[in-house]
Amino acid sequence: METAIFNVPSISCSACSSKIEENVRELKGIGNVYSDLKSQQVKIEYNPSDISPQEIKKHIAQMGYEII
């Protein structure tokens, strides 16, 4: 497993955090997902043979969240 950290400034509430965590966990190759409302970051453990950070980023963006 590898770890990717994304800055997601559009996380504005705990419901946003939960939505991102739940949806990303459903992707193949995802381990743990942690979102921090205060820092507006999402930390994701993933298997690089199953999914890339770019694919994860695209998925989060498709959910309507801005990623820097």
N, CA, C and O atoms as a GROMACS GRO file, in nm:
protein
  272
    1MET      N    1   0.084  -0.119   0.000
    1MET     CA    2   0.000   0.000   0.000
    1MET      C    3   0.088   0.125   0.000
    1MET      O    4   0.195   0.128   0.061
    2GLU      N    5   0.041   0.225  -0.070
    2GLU     CA    6   0.105   0.356  -0.070
    2GLU      C    7   0.004   0.456  -0.018
    2GLU      O    8  -0.114   0.425  -0.003
    3THR      N    9   0.050   0.577   0.011
    3THR     CA   10  -0.037   0.679   0.066
    3THR      C   11  -0.035   0.804  -0.022
    3THR      O   12   0.071   0.847  -0.067
    4ALA      N   13  -0.152   0.859  -0.045
    4ALA     CA   14  -0.166   0.985  -0.117
    4ALA      C   15  -0.241   1.082  -0.027
    4ALA      O   16  -0.336   1.044   0.042
    5ILE      N   17  -0.198   1.206  -0.029
    5ILE     CA   18  -0.267   1.311   0.048
    5ILE      C   19  -0.313   1.418  -0.049
    5ILE      O   20  -0.234   1.472  -0.127
    6PHE      N   21  -0.442   1.447  -0.044
    6PHE     CA   22  -0.500   1.547  -0.133
    6PHE      C   23  -0.553   1.664  -0.051
    6PHE      O   24  -0.614   1.644   0.055
    7ASN      N   25  -0.531   1.785  -0.099
    7ASN     CA   26  -0.591   1.905  -0.040
    7ASN      C   27  -0.726   1.926  -0.106
    7ASN      O   28  -0.735   1.941  -0.228
    8VAL      N   29  -0.830   1.926  -0.024
    8VAL     CA   30  -0.967   1.940  -0.075
    8VAL      C   31  -1.034   2.057  -0.001
    8VAL      O   32  -1.104   2.036   0.098
    9PRO      N   33  -1.010   2.181  -0.051
    9PRO     CA   34  -1.062   2.298   0.020
    9PRO      C   35  -1.213   2.308   0.024
    9PRO      O   36  -1.268   2.387   0.101
   10SER      N   37  -1.282   2.229  -0.057
   10SER     CA   38  -1.428   2.236  -0.057
   10SER      C   39  -1.491   2.145   0.049
   10SER      O   40  -1.614   2.133   0.054
   11ILE      N   41  -1.409   2.079   0.132
   11ILE     CA   42  -1.465   2.005   0.246
   11ILE      C   43  -1.507   2.110   0.349
   11ILE      O   44  -1.422   2.178   0.408
   12SER      N   45  -1.638   2.122   0.371
   12SER     CA   46  -1.685   2.228   0.460
   12SER      C   47  -1.762   2.177   0.581
   12SER      O   48  -1.798   2.256   0.669
   13CYS      N   49  -1.788   2.046   0.586
   13CYS     CA   50  -1.863   1.993   0.700
   13CYS      C   51  -1.833   1.844   0.717
   13CYS      O   52  -1.770   1.782   0.631
   14SER      N   53  -1.879   1.789   0.827
   14SER     CA   54  -1.854   1.647   0.853
   14SER      C   55  -1.927   1.558   0.753
   14SER      O   56  -1.882   1.447   0.724
   15ALA      N   57  -2.039   1.604   0.700
   15ALA     CA   58  -2.111   1.526   0.600
   15ALA      C   59  -2.027   1.514   0.472
   15ALA      O   60  -2.026   1.409   0.408
   16CYS      N   61  -1.957   1.621   0.436
   16CYS     CA   62  -1.867   1.617   0.318
   16CYS      C   63  -1.756   1.515   0.343
   16CYS      O   64  -1.725   1.434   0.256
   17SER      N   65  -1.698   1.521   0.460
   17SER     CA   66  -1.591   1.427   0.495
   17SER      C   67  -1.639   1.284   0.484
   17SER      O   68  -1.572   1.200   0.423
   18SER      N   69  -1.752   1.256   0.543
   18SER     CA   70  -1.808   1.121   0.541
   18SER      C   71  -1.839   1.074   0.400
   18SER      O   72  -1.813   0.959   0.365
   19LYS      N   73  -1.896   1.163   0.319
   19LYS     CA   74  -1.931   1.128   0.181
   19LYS      C   75  -1.806   1.088   0.103
   19LYS      O   76  -1.807   0.988   0.031
   20ILE      N   77  -1.700   1.166   0.116
   20ILE     CA   78  -1.576   1.136   0.045
   20ILE      C   79  -1.519   1.003   0.093
   20ILE      O   80  -1.484   0.917   0.012
   21GLU      N   81  -1.511   0.985   0.224
   21GLU     CA   82  -1.456   0.861   0.280
   21GLU      C   83  -1.533   0.739   0.230
   21GLU      O   84  -1.473   0.642   0.184
   22GLU      N   85  -1.665   0.743   0.239
   22GLU     CA   86  -1.748   0.629   0.201
   22GLU      C   87  -1.736   0.597   0.053
   22GLU      O   88  -1.725   0.480   0.015
   23ASN      N   89  -1.737   0.699  -0.031
   23ASN     CA   90  -1.730   0.677  -0.175
   23ASN      C   91  -1.594   0.628  -0.221
   23ASN      O   92  -1.586   0.542  -0.308
   24VAL      N   93  -1.488   0.682  -0.165
   24VAL     CA   94  -1.353   0.642  -0.205
   24VAL      C   95  -1.325   0.499  -0.158
   24VAL      O   96  -1.258   0.423  -0.228
   25ARG      N   97  -1.374   0.461  -0.041
   25ARG     CA   98  -1.354   0.325   0.010
   25ARG      C   99  -1.411   0.218  -0.083
   25ARG      O  100  -1.364   0.104  -0.083
   26GLU      N  101  -1.511   0.254  -0.163
   26GLU     CA  102  -1.574   0.158  -0.254
   26GLU      C  103  -1.488   0.127  -0.377
   26GLU      O  104  -1.514   0.030  -0.447
   27LEU      N  105  -1.387   0.209  -0.403
   27LEU     CA  106  -1.303   0.188  -0.520
   27LEU      C  107  -1.210   0.069  -0.499
   27LEU      O  108  -1.164   0.044  -0.388
   28LYS      N  109  -1.182  -0.003  -0.606
   28LYS     CA  110  -1.091  -0.117  -0.599
   28LYS      C  111  -0.950  -0.068  -0.567
   28LYS      O  112  -0.901   0.028  -0.627
   29GLY      N  113  -0.886  -0.135  -0.472
   29GLY     CA  114  -0.748  -0.103  -0.438
   29GLY      C  115  -0.731  -0.002  -0.327
   29GLY      O  116  -0.619   0.040  -0.297
   30ILE      N  117  -0.842   0.040  -0.266
   30ILE     CA  118  -0.835   0.139  -0.159
   30ILE      C  119  -0.831   0.070  -0.024
   30ILE      O  120  -0.907  -0.023   0.002
   31GLY      N  121  -0.740   0.117   0.062
   31GLY     CA  122  -0.732   0.069   0.199
   31GLY      C  123  -0.804   0.167   0.289
   31GLY      O  124  -0.926   0.184   0.279
   32ASN      N  125  -0.731   0.230   0.376
   32ASN     CA  126  -0.790   0.327   0.469
   32ASN      C  127  -0.804   0.463   0.403
   32ASN      O  128  -0.725   0.503   0.318
   33VAL      N  129  -0.909   0.534   0.445
   33VAL     CA  130  -0.934   0.670   0.398
   33VAL      C  131  -0.962   0.756   0.521
   33VAL      O  132  -1.049   0.724   0.602
   34TYR      N  133  -0.887   0.863   0.534
   34TYR     CA  134  -0.906   0.956   0.646
   34TYR      C  135  -0.924   1.096   0.589
   34TYR      O  136  -0.843   1.141   0.508
   35SER      N  137  -1.027   1.164   0.632
   35SER     CA  138  -1.043   1.303   0.592
   35SER      C  139  -1.039   1.390   0.717
   35SER      O  140  -1.094   1.353   0.822
   36ASP      N  141  -0.975   1.503   0.705
   36ASP     CA  142  -0.960   1.596   0.817
   36ASP      C  143  -1.025   1.727   0.780
   36ASP      O  144  -0.975   1.801   0.695
   37LEU      N  145  -1.136   1.756   0.843
   37LEU     CA  146  -1.212   1.876   0.814
   37LEU      C  147  -1.130   2.002   0.843
   37LEU      O  148  -1.136   2.098   0.767
   38LYS      N  149  -1.056   2.001   0.951
   38LYS     CA  150  -0.980   2.119   0.991
   38LYS      C  151  -0.872   2.155   0.888
   38LYS      O  152  -0.860   2.271   0.849
   39SER      N  153  -0.794   2.056   0.845
   39SER     CA  154  -0.688   2.082   0.748
   39SER      C  155  -0.738   2.075   0.604
   39SER      O  156  -0.666   2.112   0.511
   40GLN      N  157  -0.860   2.027   0.586
   40GLN     CA  158  -0.921   2.007   0.455
   40GLN      C  159  -0.834   1.917   0.366
   40GLN      O  160  -0.810   1.946   0.249
   41GLN      N  161  -0.787   1.808   0.426
   41GLN     CA  162  -0.706   1.711   0.355
   41GLN      C  163  -0.770   1.572   0.364
   41GLN      O  164  -0.839   1.539   0.460
   42VAL      N  165  -0.744   1.495   0.261
   42VAL     CA  166  -0.788   1.356   0.257
   42VAL      C  167  -0.664   1.270   0.238
   42VAL      O  168  -0.589   1.289   0.143
   43LYS      N  169  -0.644   1.176   0.329
   43LYS     CA  170  -0.529   1.084   0.324
   43LYS      C  171  -0.583   0.947   0.287
   43LYS      O  172  -0.673   0.894   0.352
   44ILE      N  173  -0.527   0.890   0.179
   44ILE     CA  174  -0.580   0.766   0.124
   44ILE      C  175  -0.468   0.664   0.106
   44ILE      O  176  -0.365   0.694   0.045
   45GLU      N  177  -0.488   0.545   0.160
   45GLU     CA  178  -0.397   0.434   0.136
   45GLU      C  179  -0.452   0.355   0.018
   45GLU      O  180  -0.570   0.320   0.015
   46TYR      N  181  -0.366   0.328  -0.079
   46TYR     CA  182  -0.411   0.262  -0.200
   46TYR      C  183  -0.306   0.163  -0.251
   46TYR      O  184  -0.188   0.175  -0.220
   47ASN      N  185  -0.352   0.067  -0.330
   47ASN     CA  186  -0.264  -0.030  -0.394
   47ASN      C  187  -0.236   0.022  -0.535
   47ASN      O  188  -0.327   0.026  -0.618
   48PRO      N  189  -0.112   0.062  -0.563
   48PRO     CA  190  -0.081   0.121  -0.693
   48PRO      C  191  -0.100   0.026  -0.812
   48PRO      O  192  -0.106   0.072  -0.926
   49SER      N  193  -0.108  -0.103  -0.788
   49SER     CA  194  -0.133  -0.195  -0.899
   49SER      C  195  -0.282  -0.199  -0.936
   49SER      O  196  -0.318  -0.252  -1.041
   50ASP      N  197  -0.368  -0.144  -0.849
   50ASP     CA  198  -0.512  -0.141  -0.876
   50ASP      C  199  -0.564  -0.003  -0.916
   50ASP      O  200  -0.657   0.007  -0.997
   51ILE      N  201  -0.504   0.102  -0.861
   51ILE     CA  202  -0.557   0.237  -0.883
   51ILE      C  203  -0.444   0.339  -0.866
   51ILE      O  204  -0.352   0.318  -0.788
   52SER      N  205  -0.454   0.447  -0.940
   52SER     CA  206  -0.352   0.552  -0.933
   52SER      C  207  -0.406   0.673  -0.857
   52SER      O  208  -0.527   0.690  -0.844
   53PRO      N  209  -0.316   0.757  -0.807
   53PRO     CA  210  -0.362   0.880  -0.741
   53PRO      C  211  -0.446   0.968  -0.835
   53PRO      O  212  -0.540   1.034  -0.790
   54GLN      N  213  -0.413   0.967  -0.963
   54GLN     CA  214  -0.490   1.046  -1.060
   54GLN      C  215  -0.633   0.995  -1.071
   54GLN      O  216  -0.726   1.074  -1.083
   55GLU      N  217  -0.650   0.863  -1.067
   55GLU     CA  218  -0.785   0.807  -1.074
   55GLU      C  219  -0.865   0.841  -0.948
   55GLU      O  220  -0.985   0.869  -0.954
   56ILE      N  221  -0.798   0.838  -0.833
   56ILE     CA  222  -0.865   0.873  -0.707
   56ILE      C  223  -0.906   1.020  -0.712
   56ILE      O  224  -1.019   1.055  -0.677
   57LYS      N  225  -0.815   1.104  -0.755
   57LYS     CA  226  -0.842   1.248  -0.765
   57LYS      C  227  -0.960   1.274  -0.858
   57LYS      O  228  -1.048   1.355  -0.827
   58LYS      N  229  -0.963   1.206  -0.971
   58LYS     CA  230  -1.072   1.222  -1.067
   58LYS      C  231  -1.205   1.181  -1.004
   58LYS      O  232  -1.306   1.248  -1.023
   59HIS      N  233  -1.205   1.072  -0.929
   59HIS     CA  234  -1.328   1.024  -0.863
   59HIS      C  235  -1.380   1.129  -0.764
   59HIS      O  236  -1.500   1.158  -0.761
   60ILE      N  237  -1.291   1.184  -0.683
   60ILE     CA  238  -1.333   1.286  -0.586
   60ILE      C  239  -1.386   1.409  -0.657
   60ILE      O  240  -1.486   1.468  -0.615
   61ALA      N  241  -1.320   1.449  -0.765
   61ALA     CA  242  -1.366   1.566  -0.842
   61ALA      C  243  -1.504   1.541  -0.903
   61ALA      O  244  -1.586   1.632  -0.908
   62GLN      N  245  -1.529   1.418  -0.949
   62GLN     CA  246  -1.660   1.384  -1.006
   62GLN      C  247  -1.771   1.390  -0.901
   62GLN      O  248  -1.888   1.404  -0.935
   63MET      N  249  -1.733   1.379  -0.775
   63MET     CA  250  -1.832   1.390  -0.667
   63MET      C  251  -1.864   1.537  -0.638
   63MET      O  252  -1.953   1.567  -0.559
   64GLY      N  253  -1.790   1.629  -0.703
   64GLY     CA  254  -1.819   1.771  -0.688
   64GLY      C  255  -1.726   1.846  -0.596
   64GLY      O  256  -1.756   1.958  -0.555
   65TYR      N  257  -1.612   1.786  -0.562
   65TYR     CA  258  -1.519   1.850  -0.470
   65TYR      C  259  -1.395   1.899  -0.545
   65TYR      O  260  -1.340   1.828  -0.630
   66GLU      N  261  -1.354   2.021  -0.513
   66GLU     CA  262  -1.234   2.078  -0.572
   66GLU      C  263  -1.111   2.017  -0.505
   66GLU      O  264  -1.107   2.002  -0.383
   67ILE      N  265  -1.012   1.981  -0.585
   67ILE     CA  266  -0.888   1.925  -0.532
   67ILE      C  267  -0.774   2.010  -0.584
   67ILE      O  268  -0.767   2.044  -0.702
   68ILE      N  269  -0.683   2.044  -0.492
   68ILE     CA  270  -0.564   2.122  -0.529
   68ILE      C  271  -0.446   2.030  -0.532
   68ILE      O  272  -0.334   2.074  -0.561
   0.00000   0.00000   0.00000
